[in-house]
């Protein structure tokens, strides 16, 4: 029996690209609370509430931007939350709780 010769053909394979683990950049929306209030020299403003990193038991010091502007900012807020600001983490403002909307600047002028 005669040997059968097979023809061999080679096909070029396209290079396989590795899957990229990097995804498109996502924007992180920040939520901020801005209190427009002059608390007097030597005093500080704190925020308490239901938002990420906040509690009703102990306040978080807000950042003093100017003599009458205090801010608190978070990238972890995903839903509206109730809060209040306190002078020296002791003196509560009058009135109802404020409600911060997620992803925006929430400006208040509390009354003490």
Buried (B, 14 or more C-beta within 10 A) or exposed (E): EEEEEEEEEEEEEEEEEEEEEEEEEEEEEBBBBBBEBEBEEEEBBBBBBBBEEBEEEEBBEBEBEEEEBBBBEBEEBEEEBBBBBBBEBEEEBEEEBBEBEBEEEBEBEBEE
